[in-house]
Amino acid sequence: MTWETIAAQKRKALIASIPTEWVIPSNFLPPESQLDVTGFPKQSGWFTDHELAIISTPAPELLVNIATGSWTSEEVTRAFCKAAAAAHQLTNCLSEILFEKAIARARELDKYLQTTGKTKGPFHGLPISIKDNFNIIGHDSTVGFTSLVNDPATYNSTLIDLLLAAGAVLYVKTNVPTAMMIAESVNNVFGRTVNPRNRNLTSGGSSGGESALIAFGGSRLGVGTDIGGSLRIPAACTGIFTIRPSSGRFPNFQTRSGLAGQEAVNSVNGPMASTLAEIMLWAKTVVDHQPWIHDPKCLPIPWRTVAPKRNLKIAVLWQDDEVTPTPPVARALEETVTKLRRAGHEIVNWASTGHKNLLSILSRMFVADGGKSVTKLLEQTGEPFRPEMKAYAEASELGVHEMWQLQLERNTTCKAYLDRWNKTGIDAILCPTTPYSGVENGKFAYIGYTGVFNVLDYPAVSFPCGVYADKVIDAAYADNEPLSEVDTQIRKDYDADVVHGMPVNLQLVGRRLEDESALMMTEVVLQALS
């Protein structure tokens, strides 16, 4: 079969796996011209009040309701399956549907609770959504390649086994870009995932299926991955929470990658959710299961309780000398800093020293194999390179010696950055997650604000700061000069009318392996903002 036929059949099978009862009736469907569909569950009349109550309840409360018998796991699972089905029909966010297996597992968990009076684990009965690259036995992990369609996994990723042991219910896998190496979730198999807050805008990548699903209300807690911003960018595009953890804190073993074996900069996985409390629940629960026993690259560091720090010293990176944040993001950063100062926190300016080199290192590492990993997966079906993958199509392979020199350059740059951090005595860095409050599909152009921290391996939380883009206040820049060619393009693409009403996320960065502190400091920042 041609790659086009393979993709078409996969998409058809995915839609066909949605039960008839969860196919949105034509009289309930919003028109294609309706850009914001996040209100669909409440406004359509297609969901019952009970279903709406379930999908709007944060994960910690859901767990209590299930454990006490107020709600069964089956009814909770059914509500989220229905919401996920609706989300897919309106945003194209899913890659695999596991509804039948999920409901059967929920019934088993309900029976276990009724029989024993005990829960099976800390996630007992909770539906959790999973990014496409996590292997689940019997299901594809295509990561956007037609050559990996109809190639079901024969083993679970380590994290999947951990979640199942903790009592979770896995019900969907979510869409990603080709090889998970594009900042928007678009591929030749499933097509493009759009943003439920504005379907003309991207939901980000590579965990953009997750971000769209969560922002719509089809999941309370999902799992994504991050190698250059793939958790934080989608969270920023849709106004939800995530943490890019330090490498080794959460298990990432036996997941599928478009760049398998590339370890010069490590991919990490982390939670995505609508609240910080849900992020913290996931982090503690996963680490409490001692993943280092099963994942040889996980570090044996228990989850630590960190007392809130009343007065933080926060360094602010206003811009990175490569791309100026668009007006809504610049305003959000200014307003956030004002509130932090008012709350008694010390603010210092942070220069972008080393950032340009860190981004150069990252880009060279991504294509060090000369694009061979991606090419081999494409060639099997004759699938072409997508235009977003131009750098991989044109790359030249580095030799072993050249790669070693690149890693030495990385280490030297990381040491200099750490020395500067120590000398300044800061607790955290506050900066944009992306230059955008939102960006039209196909126009995401810069991962610089996230990618540097992948090379440094610092934990970074992307969080909505409570500021929304405003077409009156956030007019395009008229005077200051662009910083670079890409900055010029981003300014040209910026349209205040298009992004009006979109939430702005900022990023709080902590010290390596001090993920607990990064989350604690984010909580302190949110208190100052409220």
N, C-alpha and C positions, 0 to 999 in steps of 0.2 A: 504494500500500500504506500501511497505517497504520504509525506508528512502532513499535508493538508487533510487527507482522509482520516488519518490517525487522530488528529486533533478534533476534527468534526465529530467523530464517533465518541471520543472521550467526553466532549461537552454534552452530547446527546444523552449519553449514559448517566452523566451527573444529574442533569435535569430530571431524567426518568426515575432517579432514585429518591426523588421527593414524593412522599405519599400524596395521593389526590387531595386528602383533607387539608394539606398544608400548601397546596398551590393556590395562590391568591386569586380569588374570583375576579373576573374582568371588571365587574362593577365596583370593586374595592381598589383596583389598581390606580395609583396616582398617575397623572399624565407625565409624559417624558419631560415636559417643560417645567415640572415641579422639581426644583434643584435640591431643596432640603427635605429629606425623607425621614429624618430622625423622629419626627412626630407621628409617623405612620402607625405604630402600634397603638398609641393612645387615641389618635384622631380618626382612624379608619372605621372603628366599630367592629373590626374583624376579630379582635382579641377580647376575651372575657375579662371582667374586673379581676378575677382570681389570677389569670395568666399575667395580667399587667402587674399585679402585686408581687408575683414571684420574680419576674425579670427586672423589676426595679429595686429589689432587695439586695443589699451588698452581701458578698460571700460570707463574712463572719456570721451574719444574722441568718442567712440561708442554712448554714451548718447547724446552728442552734435549733432552728425550726424543724430540720430533718431529724436531728438527734433526739429531740423531745417528742417527736411524733405529731407535731402540729401539721407538718406537711410530709408527704412521702417523697422519697427520691424519684419515684416514677412520675408523679405529677409535676415535680420541679423539672425533671429531664424533658418531659413532653412539652412544657412551656418554652424551654430554651431551644428545643428542636424546631418548634413552630416559628419562633423568632428568628432562628438562624436560617430557616428556609425562606422566610420573608426577606431577610437581609440579602441573601444571595440573589433572589429574583430582582431586587432593586439596586444592588451594587456589584454583583458578580464577585463575591468575596470568598467563595469556598472552592476547594479542590477535591475533597473526598467527603462523602456523607456516610455516617455510621449510625444512623438513627435506630435501626432495628437492634443492633448489638447494644447500643446505649440503653434502650428501654429494657432489654432483657437483663442487662447487668443491674440496672436500677431496681428491678423487681427482686433480683437475688439479694441485693443489699437490704432492701426493705424486709425481706423474709428473715435475713440474718439478724437484723435488729429486733424484729418481733419475737424471734425464737430465743435469742440469747440475752436480750436486754442491753446489748452492748453495740457500739459502733465498731466498724472494721478498721478505722483509722481516722486521722485528723481531717481528711477530706471526704469522709463517708457520705456518699450520695451526691456530691457536688459535681455538676457538669463543668468540665474544663475544656476549652478549645485549644487546638494544637496547630502550630505552623506546619506547612506541608513537608518540610525536610525531616521531621521526626518519624522514624520508622515505626509502623504499627503492623504487626503480622497480618497478612492477607490484604493489605491495601498499598496502593502506589505511593511513591514519594517522587514525583516527576521533576521537582524543582524547575518546572517550566520547559522541559525538553520532551519532544515527541518520542525520542528513542527510549525514554524511561516510562512511557505509557504501557499499561498491561504488564508491568514488571513488579508484582506485589512483593512486599517485604517478607522475608522468612524468619526475621527476628525483630524484637522490639529494641528501640533505643533505650539506653540505660534510664533516662528520665521517665520514659513511658512505664517501665516496670516499677519504678519508684512511685509514680502517681497512682498506678493501679494498686500497689501494696498499701498506699495511704487511703484507699477507698474512693478515689475519683472515678467519675463517669466520663469517658471520652466519646464525644458525639460528632465532631466535625474536624476536618483539617482545612487550613486556610491558604489562599492563593499567594503566590510569590512571583517576583520577576525571574527571567531566565538566569539560571545559575545563582540566583539571589544576589546579583551584583549590579543591580540598577536601583536607583533611589525612588522608583515608582513601580508598583506591582503590575507588570504587563509582560506577557509571554506569548509564544505562538500556539500554546495548547489551549489555554482558557481565555486568553484575551486580557482586557484591562479591568482591574478593580477600581471603582470610583469612590469618592468621598461621600458618605451619607449626609454630611452637613451641607454639601454643595456638590452635586454630581458633575459639575464642570471642572472640579478641582481634584487633584490626586489625593489618594489616601496614604501616599508615601510608599517606601520600600526599604528593605525587602519584606518586612512583616506587615505589609499593607492590607492583606486579607484580614489579619487579626485586628488591626486598628479599625477597619471599617465595620467589622462584626461587632466589636465592643462599643463603638460610638453609636451604632444603630440600636443596641440593646439586646443583641443576640448572644451575648456572653458577658458574664461578670468577671471572669478571670481566664486569661489566655496566656500562651507561651510563644515567644518569638526568639529570634537570634540577632546578633549584632556583630559585624566585622568592620563596619565603617560608619555606622549610624543606623543600622537596620531595625533597631528597636526605637531609638529616640526620634528619628525622622518621622516614622508613621504616627507615633504618639503626638508629635507636634502638629502634624497635618490635621489630626482629628480632635485634639484637645483632651487627651487622656494621659494617664501616668505610666511610667515605666522606669526601670533601672537597668543600665548597662553595667553588669557586675564586673568585678575583677576576674580575670581568668583563673579558673580552679576553684571558685566558690560553689558553682552549680554544675551538675553533671552534663557533659555535652558529648559523651562517648556514643559511638555507633549511630550518629546522625548522618544523613546524606548531604554531600556538599558538591557544588559545581566546580570547586577547586580542591578536590580531595588531596590531602597530604600537604597542603599549604599551611605551614605553621609559623612562618616568620612573624605574622600578626595573627593572633588567635581569635577564632570566632567564639562567642560566648552566648549562652541563652539566658533569658530572664522573663519575668512576668509583665503583663500589660493589663491594666484595669482602669476603672472609672474613678477609683479613690486610692489614696496613698495607703490607707489601712489594709486594703486588699493586696497591695504590693508587699507590704510587710508580713502579712499572713503567709503568703506564698514563700517568701524568702526564708522565714524561720522554719516553716514546716519542711521544706526541702532539705535544708541543712541539718535539721534535727534528725533526719533519716540517715545521717552519716553516709552520704553518697561516695565518699572516698573509699569505702569498702568495695564498691563495685566499679568505680571509674578510676583507672590508674592515673589520671591527670587531675583528679580532684584533690584539693589540699585538706588535710585533717584539721580544719579549723571550725570548732563548734560555733553556732550562732551566739553572739555576745550581746548582753544587755548594756546599752550605752545611755547614761543619764543625759537628759537635755542640757545643753549649754546655753546659759542665759545671754551671754555676750559673745558673739562670733566676730572674728576678723575675716571679712569677705573681700576677696580681690575681684574686681569687676573688669572683664574684658569687653569693652564697649564695641570694638570692631577689631578684625584680625589683620588689617592692612591689605587684605585681598578683596573682600566683599563687604560692603556697607549693609548692615541690616535694613530691610525695607522699613518705611515709616512706622507701621504699627508695632514692629518688633523693637525699634529704637525707642519709641514712646513707652512701651511696656517695661523695658529695662530701666528707663529713667524713673518711672513711677514706682517701680519695685524698690529701687535704691533709695528713693525718698522715704518710703515707708520703713525700710530697714534701718535707716539712720534715725528716724523718729522713734523706733523701738529700742534704740540704744546700741545697735551693732556698729562696729567699726568698718568703714568702707575705704579701701585703697584701690588705686588704679592698677591694672595688670596689662603689661605690654605683651604683644604677640610674638615676642622673641622665641625663635625656634619653630614657630608654627608652619611657616612656609617650607622649611626643610622636612618637618614631620610629614606634611602632606605629600611632598615629593617622594619620601621614603615609602609611604603607604601605596602610592600609585605604582611605583616600580615593583613593589612586592606582589601586587595583585596580578601583574602580567609577566612575572619573572619566568614563567614556563613558555613564553612566547605565544600564549593563548592556546596551547595544545590541549589542555583539559577540556575547554569549551568546544574546541574544534572537533575533537574525537566524538563527543556526544552529539554534535550536530550532524556530522558526516554519516552516521549510521542510517539516517532517514533522508538525507539530502536537505535537511532543514537549513535555511539561511541564517546568517547572523542578523539579529535585529539591529537597527541603526544605533540604538543606545549602547551596543556592545562594540562599537567601532575600535576602541582602544585594544580590545582583545584580538580582533581580526587583523590588526596591523602591527601587533607586538613582535619584538625580537627576543629570543630566549637568552637569558643570562647563563653564563657558565658557572660552575661551582665556585670558582675563586671569586668571580664578580659578586655572587650571592653572599659569600662570606664577608666580603668588604661592605656590602650593603647592611648586613646585620651588625657589623662593627660600627658603622655610621649611626645606625639606630641606637645602639647601646650608649654611644658617646652623647648623642643628643638627649636621650632620656636622663642620663646622669646630670647634664647641665640644667635640665628643667627641674629636676629634684633639688639640686643645690639652690636654685633661685627660690623655689618654694620654701625651703628650710630657712634661708637667709631672711626672707620677708616675714616669716612666722605666721602665715595665713592658715585659716581653717579650711577654706573652700574657695573655689572660683565660681563666680556667677557670670553666665554669658548666654547669648542666644543658642537655641538648639539648632535652628536653621535661620537663614536670612528672611524666611517667609512666615507670614501668618497663614498663608494659603497660596497655592500656585496652580495655575491651570494645567490640566492633563497634558503631559508631553513637554513641560517647560521647566522641570526641576533641574537645576544646573550646578549646584554646589553643595558638597558634603563637608566642607572645611571645618565647620564648627564642631562636628562630631568626630570626624576621622582622626584628628590629632590625638584624641584621648584613647583611641584603640591602640595606637602605636605605644603610647605611654602606659596603657593598661590601667587607667584610673577609673574607679567607679563613678558613674554619672547618672543623675536622675533628671529625666525630662518631665516637667510638670506644668500644668496650666496655671498662669499667674493671675487670672481674673480680669485680664484686659482683652478687649475685643476690637478688631479692626473697625475703623469708622471712616466712611468715605469723605466726611466733611473735615475731620481733624487730620486724617492721615493722607493728605495730598502728596503727590509725587514730588521728589526733590527738584528744586529749580536752580540751585546755585552751586552747591559743593561738587567738586570734580569726582568722577568715578575713580576707583582705586586700581582697576585692572580691566582687561578685556571682558572677563566674565561678569564683573560688576556692571559694566556698560550694558551687557545683554540683560541682566536681571532688572536693571532700572528701566530698560526699554519694555520689558515684559510686564512690569508692575502696573496694575490697574486697580485703583482704590475702590471703584464700583464693584468689580468682580469679587474682591475678597471681603467686602463689607460684612460685618457680623461674625467673622471667623475668630475663634479663640487663639490667643498667643501663648505658646509654651516657651519657658526659659529652661536653662540647664544648670544644675548645681553639681560641681565636680569635687570629689574628695580624694583623699590619699589612697594609694594602691592597697588593696586587701582590707581596707577599713570601710567596707560596704555598709555596715551597721551605722557608722557615724554619718555617712552620706545621707542615709534615710532619716536619721535623727535630725540632722541639720535642715533637711528639706521640710520636716515637720515644724521646726522652729521658724523657718522662713514663712511658711504658710500661716502660722499664728500671727506673725507680724503683718502679713498682707490682709488678714481678716479683721 
